[in-house]
């Protein structure tokens, strides 16, 4: 999986449409091998991003979990701490 695509399920507050769209864009970029499509492929590229975002929102809406929702700020702080250790800035 592309390392820029983040887990969107089981967070409070829920993932926004912008977050879902960003994940879909990263996915399409990864599988197409292109960060910016040519004019000939632009429509297909944008359609794929839209369709993947739509399906992703349906998936997130239908997933069920019994685990407590994660706090976004808390998870971000943990990620910053891991990065500080990894890059020696701690």
Secondary structure as GFF3:
##gff-version 3
##sequence-region A 1 90
A	DSSP	beta_strand	11	12	.	.	.	ID=ss1
A	DSSP	alpha_helix	17	32	.	.	.	ID=ss2
A	DSSP	alpha_helix	42	62	.	.	.	ID=ss3
A	DSSP	beta_strand	70	71	.	.	.	ID=ss4
A	DSSP	alpha_helix	72	87	.	.	.	ID=ss5
###
